[in-house]
Amino acid sequence: MKQNFTADAPDQKWVSDITYIWTEEGWLYLAVVLELYSRRVIGWAIAERMTASLVCDVLVMALWRLSHAERRHCSF
């Protein structure tokens, strides 16, 4: 992406990150997927450990939301 965090149309570019948050019960990891055109969070997941399944969960949510958004725009 060469530091170009803009998009000319929806769903051209997604970015993601993982951060950790201190809670009274200990550390939690938050993974997020952001759609750059709208700047909306389209997927998120929280877990007690930073694992591959945390990343898979956030991507599954983003893909699920994308597929449902496309269905709303279809004319059957």
C-alpha positions as CSV (number, residue, x, y, z in Angstrom):
1,M,0.0,0.0,0.0
2,K,3.1,2.3,0.3
3,Q,1.5,4.2,3.1
4,N,-1.5,5.1,1.0
5,F,-4.4,4.6,3.4
6,T,-7.1,6.0,1.1
7,A,-9.5,4.2,-1.2
8,D,-11.6,5.4,-4.1
9,A,-14.4,3.0,-3.6
10,P,-15.7,0.6,-1.0
11,D,-13.9,-2.7,-0.3
12,Q,-10.8,-1.9,-2.3
13,K,-8.6,-1.8,0.8
14,W,-8.9,-3.3,4.3
15,V,-6.4,-2.8,7.1
16,S,-6.1,-4.6,10.4
17,D,-4.3,-4.4,13.7
18,I,-4.1,-6.1,17.0
19,T,-3.8,-4.3,20.3
20,Y,-4.0,-5.3,23.9
21,I,-6.2,-3.8,26.6
22,W,-5.7,-4.0,30.4
23,T,-8.9,-5.0,32.3
24,E,-9.6,-5.8,35.9
25,E,-9.5,-9.5,34.9
26,G,-6.2,-9.2,33.0
27,W,-5.0,-8.5,29.5
28,L,-7.3,-8.9,26.5
29,Y,-6.3,-8.8,22.8
30,L,-8.5,-6.8,20.4
31,A,-8.2,-7.5,16.6
32,V,-9.9,-5.1,14.2
33,V,-10.5,-4.8,10.4
34,L,-11.1,-1.4,9.0
35,E,-12.6,-0.7,5.6
36,L,-10.6,2.3,4.3
37,Y,-13.2,4.0,2.1
38,S,-15.8,4.4,4.8
39,R,-13.3,4.2,7.7
40,R,-15.8,1.8,9.4
41,V,-14.8,-1.1,11.5
42,I,-16.1,-4.1,9.6
43,G,-14.8,-6.9,11.9
44,W,-13.6,-7.2,15.4
45,A,-12.7,-10.0,17.9
46,I,-11.5,-10.1,21.5
47,A,-9.6,-13.0,23.1
48,E,-7.4,-13.7,26.2
49,R,-4.5,-14.8,23.9
50,M,-3.1,-13.5,20.6
51,T,-3.7,-16.6,18.5
52,A,-4.3,-17.5,14.8
53,S,-7.9,-18.1,15.8
54,L,-8.3,-14.5,16.9
55,V,-7.2,-13.3,13.5
56,C,-9.5,-15.9,11.8
57,D,-12.4,-14.7,13.8
58,V,-12.0,-11.1,12.9
59,L,-11.6,-11.9,9.2
60,V,-14.7,-14.2,9.3
61,M,-16.8,-11.4,10.8
62,A,-15.6,-8.9,8.1
63,L,-16.2,-11.4,5.3
64,W,-19.7,-12.3,6.7
65,R,-20.6,-8.6,6.9
66,L,-19.4,-8.0,3.3
67,S,-21.4,-10.9,2.0
68,H,-24.6,-9.7,3.8
69,A,-24.0,-6.1,2.6
70,E,-23.8,-7.3,-1.0
71,R,-27.0,-9.3,-0.7
72,R,-28.9,-6.2,0.5
73,H,-27.9,-4.5,-2.7
74,C,-29.0,-7.3,-5.0
75,S,-32.4,-7.1,-6.8
76,F,-34.0,-10.5,-6.9
